């Protein structure tokens, strides 16, 4: 989608889609877990966010190249390339 707006090749469009979809929760997770007592709520927010991001990225790996941003000349596929 955005790759087409900017007239990017399929590979660059996929990179753009993944960078918009991730929120770097796996970078923040160790920092949050190292916070002192009294900050447990922060971990309670970041841990589920990390799990949701992991699930979303595993779906994106199949969905983006196969359906959302295809290479020219390929047909859409629900299950990936």
PyMOL commands that set and color helices and strands:
alter all, ss='L'
color gray80, all
select helices_A, chain A and resi 2-5+10-21+25-33+40-68
alter helices_A, ss='H'
color red, helices_A
deselect
rebuild
show_as cartoon
